[in-house]
Amino acid sequence: MTVYEDLKWRGLIQDISSPELIEKLNNGGMTFYIGTDPTADSLHLGHYSSFLITRRLAKAGHNPLILIGVATGLIGDPRGTTERKLANRDEILYNFEKLKKQIQKVFPYPVINNYDWVKEINVIDFLRDYGKYINVGYMLSKDLVRRQMESSGISYAEFSYMLIQGLDFKFLHENMNVDLQVAGSDQWGNITTGIELVRKTTGEEVYAMTMPLITDANGKKFGKSEGNAVWIDREKTSSYELYQFLINSEDVVIIDYLKRLTFLTKEEIEEIEKQHLAEPHLRIAQKRLAQEIITDLHGPDAFKEAEMISQMLFAGEIKKIPVNDLYVGLRSVPHFDITENTILEILVSTGICSSKREANEFIDSGAISINGEVIKDNKLVINKDIAIDDEVVVIRRGKKKYFFCVLK
């Protein structure tokens, strides 16, 4: 397949600004950029899915630049619903440094900051050299702006966001030979503003390509604002947490994830799909997805560790897992401090069960496990003799509900 055909097959092309871009993508040699604003101190899985385009196009002979938009981050991108709260300047600068370090580790390409050139522009020059060329009616027609106008209104600051992003494209085209901007599909309006600005001020043609946003089975996109961010920073989302997220991907989306989130070939993915359809209960596709992503982000040892913890938890072999690994691996489950008491009282006092009646029903049916062992005695006292390393008590209710308790 050509580069364009491969991207199309993987579901990585939503819109292109011109049919001419197809041949240019196939031929290589373009300098392009993709960006993000430093609104958090880590990329999440949604960013990762988009930023992989840098490696895909670099392999095809193109030259990537990654922009972290401190200037645009200080303004705030319209989201089509309500006005964003203005970000704290110190926090934005802190996030920039964290993101730059993280990005250069995962995506080894030049990282640039639009504040470096935007800070040099005074308000008169901004209005004359950039604002003069973009019609207000054109800006109002953009989907996110129009929706926000209809919803809660939009400030001049957020209204100006697309003009600053257009300014970025013009600056990078004139100073770094950038002819292509790539982004998620929600950025189409901002990107095309840059194309318009370059065309009107230089008479030259630049290009844009957007990718569909990655979503879960319900169509909900991955991201901080959606409340379901899975961070690529190991300190924010552990390898085990990432493993659990990926291994629980629904069958309806798993092959699309393999196409968009890995570098497996078409033949490899088709073979995995064949095996997965034959025995979906083995979760072959999900396991391979987890292996590819965790190995890429955290290394092969992190994947093996996450897989091991998962297998031990599933088998009920909790006591074999080192306490430090338990703390990390079960970081995302509910945590409780407890004191010595019966299991019945602990289940109720922590809220693991809503009442003594419910707790007794769970215990009688064998649905409660303590550190991997099924408990059927509601008078069992939870103390240091039962706790792992005298302190950790992992309670499982049913097959998947874990609770991490620390004995005080």
C-alpha positions as CSV (number, residue, x, y, z in Angstrom):
1,M,0.0,0.0,0.0
2,T,1.0,3.6,-0.5
3,V,1.4,5.8,2.6
4,Y,-2.0,7.4,1.9
5,E,-3.7,4.0,1.4
6,D,-2.2,2.7,4.7
7,L,-3.4,5.7,6.6
8,K,-6.8,5.3,5.0
9,W,-6.9,1.6,5.9
10,R,-6.0,2.4,9.5
11,G,-8.8,4.9,9.7
12,L,-6.4,7.8,10.3
13,I,-7.8,10.2,7.7
14,Q,-10.9,12.3,8.3
15,D,-10.4,15.3,6.0
16,I,-7.7,16.6,3.7
17,S,-7.6,20.1,2.4
18,S,-6.7,19.3,-1.2
19,P,-6.5,16.1,-3.4
20,E,-2.9,17.3,-4.1
21,L,-2.0,16.2,-0.6
22,I,-2.4,12.5,-1.5
23,E,0.6,12.5,-3.9
24,K,2.7,14.7,-1.5
25,L,2.1,12.2,1.3
26,N,3.1,9.3,-0.9
27,N,6.3,11.1,-2.2
28,G,7.7,12.2,1.2
29,G,9.8,15.3,1.9
30,M,7.1,17.5,3.6
31,T,7.8,19.2,6.9
32,F,4.7,19.1,9.0
33,Y,3.6,19.8,12.5
34,I,1.1,18.5,15.1
35,G,0.4,20.3,18.3
36,T,-1.2,20.3,21.7
37,D,-1.7,22.9,24.4
38,P,-0.1,22.3,27.8
39,T,-3.4,22.1,29.8
40,A,-2.1,19.1,31.7
41,D,1.4,17.8,32.8
42,S,1.0,14.6,30.7
43,L,-0.3,13.4,27.4
44,H,-3.2,11.0,27.5
45,L,-4.1,8.1,25.3
46,G,-6.0,10.3,22.9
47,H,-2.9,12.4,22.3
48,Y,-0.8,9.3,21.9
49,S,-3.1,8.0,19.1
50,S,-2.8,11.3,17.2
51,F,0.9,11.8,17.8
52,L,1.8,8.4,16.4
53,I,1.3,10.1,13.0
54,T,4.7,11.7,13.5
55,R,6.4,8.3,13.4
56,R,4.2,7.0,10.6
57,L,5.0,10.0,8.4
58,A,8.7,10.1,9.4
59,K,9.0,6.5,8.2
60,A,7.6,7.7,4.9
61,G,10.3,10.4,4.6
62,H,8.5,13.4,6.1
63,N,9.9,15.7,8.7
64,P,7.9,16.1,12.0
65,L,7.7,19.1,14.3
66,I,5.8,18.9,17.6
67,L,4.3,22.2,18.9
68,I,3.4,22.7,22.5
69,G,1.2,25.8,22.5
70,V,1.9,27.9,25.6
71,A,0.5,31.0,23.8
72,T,-2.7,29.2,22.8
73,G,-2.9,27.4,26.1
74,L,-3.0,30.8,27.9
75,I,-6.1,31.7,25.7
76,G,-8.1,28.5,25.6
77,D,-9.6,26.6,22.7
78,P,-13.4,26.9,22.2
79,R,-15.0,23.6,23.0
80,G,-18.4,24.3,21.6
81,T,-20.2,24.3,25.0
82,T,-19.0,26.7,27.7
83,E,-16.1,29.1,28.2
84,R,-13.0,27.6,29.6
85,K,-11.5,29.0,32.8
86,L,-8.3,31.0,32.0
87,A,-5.3,28.8,32.8
88,N,-2.7,29.9,35.4
89,R,0.4,31.1,33.7
90,D,2.8,29.3,36.0
91,E,0.9,26.1,35.7
92,I,1.0,26.3,31.9
93,L,4.8,26.9,31.9
94,Y,5.2,24.0,34.3
95,N,3.1,21.7,32.1
96,F,5.1,22.8,29.1
97,E,8.4,21.6,30.7
98,K,6.8,18.3,31.7
99,L,5.3,17.7,28.3
100,K,8.4,18.6,26.4
101,K,10.4,16.0,28.4
102,Q,7.7,13.4,28.0
103,I,7.2,14.0,24.3
104,Q,10.9,13.9,23.5
105,K,11.2,10.5,25.2
106,V,8.2,9.0,23.3
107,F,8.4,11.0,20.0
108,P,12.0,11.9,19.2
109,Y,11.4,14.9,17.1
110,P,12.0,18.7,17.5
111,V,9.6,20.3,20.1
112,I,8.7,24.0,19.6
113,N,6.7,26.5,21.6
114,N,4.5,29.1,19.9
115,Y,5.0,31.5,22.8
116,D,8.5,32.1,21.4
117,W,7.1,34.0,18.4
118,V,3.6,35.1,19.6
119,K,5.1,37.0,22.6
120,E,6.9,39.3,20.1
121,I,3.7,40.6,18.5
122,N,2.0,43.7,19.8
123,V,-1.8,44.1,19.6
124,I,-1.7,46.6,16.7
125,D,0.5,44.3,14.6
126,F,-1.7,41.3,15.5
127,L,-4.8,43.1,14.2
128,R,-3.1,44.6,11.1
129,D,-1.0,41.6,10.0
130,Y,-3.3,38.8,10.9
131,G,-6.8,39.9,12.0
132,K,-7.2,42.0,8.8
133,Y,-7.1,38.9,6.6
134,I,-9.7,36.7,8.3
135,N,-13.4,37.6,7.9
136,V,-15.6,37.5,11.1
137,G,-18.3,35.7,9.2
138,Y,-15.8,33.0,8.2
139,M,-14.8,32.6,11.9
140,L,-18.4,32.4,13.0
141,S,-19.2,29.6,10.6
142,K,-16.7,27.3,12.3
143,D,-18.5,24.5,14.1
144,L,-17.1,24.9,17.6
145,V,-17.5,28.7,17.6
146,R,-21.0,28.5,16.2
147,R,-22.1,25.9,18.8
148,Q,-20.6,27.9,21.6
149,M,-22.2,31.1,20.4
150,E,-25.6,29.3,20.5
151,S,-24.9,27.7,23.8
152,S,-23.3,30.1,26.3
153,G,-21.6,32.8,24.1
154,I,-17.9,33.2,23.5
155,S,-15.3,35.7,24.7
156,Y,-13.1,37.6,22.3
157,A,-10.1,35.7,23.8
158,E,-11.5,32.3,22.8
159,F,-12.8,33.7,19.6
160,S,-9.2,34.8,18.7
161,Y,-7.8,31.2,19.3
162,M,-8.2,30.1,15.7
163,L,-6.4,33.3,14.5
164,I,-3.4,32.6,16.8
165,Q,-3.3,29.0,15.5
166,G,-3.5,30.3,12.0
167,L,-0.6,32.7,12.9
168,D,1.4,29.7,14.0
169,F,0.9,28.0,10.6
170,K,2.0,31.1,8.8
171,F,5.1,31.6,11.0
172,L,6.2,27.9,10.7
173,H,5.6,28.0,6.9
174,E,7.7,31.1,6.5
175,N,10.5,30.2,9.0
176,M,10.6,26.4,9.1
177,N,9.3,25.4,5.7
178,V,6.2,23.8,7.2
179,D,3.6,22.9,4.5
180,L,1.3,20.6,6.4
181,Q,-0.5,20.7,9.7
182,V,-2.0,17.4,11.1
183,A,-4.5,17.3,14.0
184,G,-7.6,15.7,15.4
185,S,-10.8,16.3,13.5
186,D,-12.0,18.8,16.1
187,Q,-9.3,21.2,14.9
188,W,-10.4,21.4,11.3
189,G,-11.7,24.9,11.7
190,N,-8.5,26.2,13.3
191,I,-6.3,24.5,10.7
192,T,-8.2,25.8,7.7
193,T,-7.9,29.3,9.1
194,G,-4.1,28.9,8.9
195,I,-4.4,27.8,5.3
196,E,-6.5,30.9,4.5
197,L,-4.1,33.2,6.3
198,V,-1.1,31.8,4.4
199,R,-2.9,32.0,1.1
200,K,-4.0,35.6,1.5
201,T,-0.7,36.9,2.9
202,T,1.8,34.9,0.7
203,G,-0.2,33.5,-2.2
204,E,1.2,30.1,-1.4
205,E,-0.5,26.8,-0.8
206,V,-0.2,24.8,2.4
207,Y,-2.1,21.7,3.4
208,A,-4.0,20.1,6.3
209,M,-5.0,16.7,7.3
210,T,-7.2,15.6,10.3
211,M,-7.7,12.3,12.0
212,P,-10.8,11.0,13.6
213,L,-10.8,11.3,17.4
214,I,-10.3,7.9,19.1
215,T,-13.4,7.0,21.1
216,D,-14.7,4.1,23.3
217,A,-17.5,1.8,22.2
218,N,-20.0,4.4,23.2
219,G,-18.5,7.1,21.0
220,K,-17.0,9.0,23.9
221,K,-13.6,10.5,23.1
222,F,-10.6,9.9,25.3
223,G,-9.5,13.0,27.1
224,K,-9.2,15.1,30.2
225,S,-12.3,17.1,29.6
226,E,-14.3,13.9,29.2
227,G,-13.2,12.7,32.6
228,N,-11.8,9.4,31.2
229,A,-8.2,10.3,30.6
230,V,-5.7,7.4,30.5
231,W,-2.4,9.1,31.0
232,I,0.8,7.9,29.3
233,D,2.8,9.1,32.3
234,R,3.5,6.0,34.3
235,E,3.2,7.9,37.6
236,K,-0.3,9.1,36.7
237,T,-1.6,5.8,35.1
238,S,0.5,2.8,36.1
239,S,1.4,0.1,33.6
240,Y,-1.1,-2.2,35.4
241,E,-3.9,0.4,35.1
242,L,-3.1,0.9,31.5
243,Y,-3.1,-2.9,31.0
244,Q,-6.5,-3.2,32.6
245,F,-7.9,-0.4,30.5
246,L,-6.7,-1.9,27.2
247,I,-7.5,-5.5,28.1
248,N,-11.1,-4.5,28.8
249,S,-11.5,-2.8,25.4
250,E,-14.7,-3.9,23.8
251,D,-14.7,-6.3,20.9
252,V,-16.5,-3.8,18.7
253,V,-13.6,-1.4,18.8
254,I,-10.5,-3.6,19.4
255,I,-9.5,-4.1,15.7
256,D,-9.8,-0.3,15.1
257,Y,-7.5,0.3,18.1
258,L,-4.9,-2.2,16.7
259,K,-5.0,-0.3,13.4
260,R,-4.7,3.2,14.9
261,L,-2.6,2.6,18.0
262,T,0.1,0.2,16.8
263,F,2.5,-0.3,13.9
264,L,1.4,-3.9,13.3
265,T,1.1,-4.6,9.6
266,K,-2.2,-5.2,7.8
267,E,-1.4,-8.9,7.5
268,E,-0.6,-9.2,11.3
269,I,-3.8,-7.4,12.3
270,E,-5.9,-9.6,10.0
271,E,-4.4,-12.7,11.5
272,I,-5.0,-11.4,15.0
273,E,-8.6,-10.6,14.0
274,K,-9.1,-14.1,12.7
275,Q,-7.8,-15.6,15.9
276,H,-9.9,-13.2,18.0
277,L,-13.1,-14.0,16.1
278,A,-12.5,-17.7,16.6
279,E,-11.9,-17.4,20.3
280,P,-13.0,-14.0,21.6
281,H,-13.0,-15.2,25.2
282,L,-9.2,-15.4,25.1
283,R,-9.0,-11.7,24.3
284,I,-6.1,-12.2,22.0
285,A,-6.5,-8.9,20.3
286,Q,-6.8,-7.0,23.6
287,K,-3.7,-8.6,24.9
288,R,-1.7,-7.8,21.8
289,L,-2.9,-4.2,22.0
290,A,-1.8,-3.9,25.6
291,Q,1.6,-5.5,24.7
292,E,2.3,-3.1,21.9
293,I,1.3,0.1,23.7
294,I,2.7,-0.6,27.2
295,T,6.0,-1.8,25.6
296,D,6.2,1.4,23.5
297,L,5.4,3.7,26.4
298,H,6.9,2.0,29.5
299,G,9.2,-0.7,28.1
300,P,8.9,-4.6,27.8
301,D,9.6,-5.2,31.5
302,A,6.7,-2.9,32.5
303,F,4.4,-4.9,30.2
304,K,5.5,-8.3,31.7
305,E,5.0,-6.9,35.2
306,A,1.5,-5.6,34.4
307,E,0.6,-8.9,32.8
308,M,2.0,-10.8,35.8
309,I,0.0,-8.7,38.3
310,S,-3.1,-9.1,36.3
311,Q,-2.7,-12.9,36.0
312,M,-2.0,-13.3,39.8
313,L,-5.0,-11.1,40.7
314,F,-7.2,-13.2,38.4
315,A,-5.9,-16.4,39.9
316,G,-6.3,-15.1,43.4
317,E,-2.6,-15.3,44.1
318,I,-2.5,-11.9,45.7
319,K,-0.1,-13.0,48.5
320,K,2.6,-13.7,45.8
321,I,2.6,-10.0,44.6
322,P,5.1,-7.7,46.4
323,V,3.4,-5.1,48.5
324,N,5.0,-2.2,46.5
325,D,3.5,-3.7,43.3
326,L,0.1,-4.0,44.9
327,Y,0.2,-0.4,45.9
328,V,1.0,0.6,42.3
329,G,-1.1,-2.0,40.5
330,L,-4.2,-1.3,42.6
331,R,-3.8,2.5,42.8
332,S,-7.0,3.1,40.9
333,V,-9.3,0.9,43.0
334,P,-11.0,2.4,46.1
335,H,-8.6,2.7,49.1
336,F,-9.6,2.5,52.8
337,D,-7.9,2.8,56.1
338,I,-9.3,0.2,58.5
339,T,-8.7,-1.0,62.1
340,E,-8.9,-4.5,63.4
341,N,-12.5,-5.7,63.2
342,T,-14.7,-8.5,61.8
343,I,-15.0,-8.8,58.0
344,L,-18.7,-8.1,58.4
345,E,-18.2,-4.8,60.1
346,I,-15.4,-3.8,57.7
347,L,-17.6,-4.5,54.6
348,V,-20.3,-2.2,56.0
349,S,-18.1,0.6,57.5
350,T,-16.2,1.0,54.2
351,G,-19.3,0.9,52.1
352,I,-18.1,-2.1,50.2
353,C,-21.5,-3.5,51.1
354,S,-24.5,-1.3,51.7
355,S,-25.8,-3.1,54.8
356,K,-25.1,-6.1,57.1
357,R,-27.7,-8.0,55.3
358,E,-26.0,-7.5,51.9
359,A,-22.6,-8.3,53.4
360,N,-23.9,-11.5,54.8
361,E,-25.4,-12.5,51.5
362,F,-22.1,-11.9,49.7
363,I,-20.2,-13.8,52.4
364,D,-22.6,-16.8,52.3
365,S,-22.5,-17.0,48.5
366,G,-18.7,-17.0,48.5
367,A,-18.4,-13.7,46.7
368,I,-16.0,-12.1,49.2
369,S,-12.3,-12.9,49.1
370,I,-9.5,-11.6,51.4
371,N,-6.1,-11.5,49.8
372,G,-7.2,-14.1,47.3
373,E,-8.9,-16.5,49.7
374,V,-12.7,-16.9,49.8
375,I,-14.3,-16.0,53.1
376,K,-17.4,-17.6,54.5
377,D,-17.1,-16.7,58.1
378,N,-18.7,-13.3,58.8
379,K,-17.1,-13.2,62.3
380,L,-13.5,-13.5,60.9
381,V,-11.4,-10.9,62.4
382,I,-9.2,-8.9,60.0
383,N,-5.9,-8.3,61.8
384,K,-2.1,-8.2,61.2
385,D,-2.0,-12.0,61.0
386,I,-4.2,-11.9,57.9
387,A,-2.8,-8.8,56.3
388,I,0.1,-8.9,53.8
389,D,3.2,-7.5,55.5
390,D,1.0,-6.7,58.5
391,E,-0.7,-3.9,56.7
392,V,-2.4,-4.7,53.3
393,V,-5.8,-6.3,53.0
394,V,-7.1,-6.7,49.4
395,I,-10.9,-7.4,49.4
396,R,-12.5,-8.7,46.3
397,R,-16.3,-8.6,45.9
398,G,-17.6,-10.7,43.1
399,K,-15.2,-11.3,40.1
400,K,-13.9,-7.8,39.4
401,K,-14.5,-5.4,42.3
402,Y,-11.3,-4.8,44.2
403,F,-10.8,-2.7,47.4
404,F,-7.4,-1.9,48.8
405,C,-7.4,-1.6,52.6
406,V,-4.5,-0.6,54.9
407,L,-4.7,-1.8,58.5
408,K,-3.9,0.9,60.9
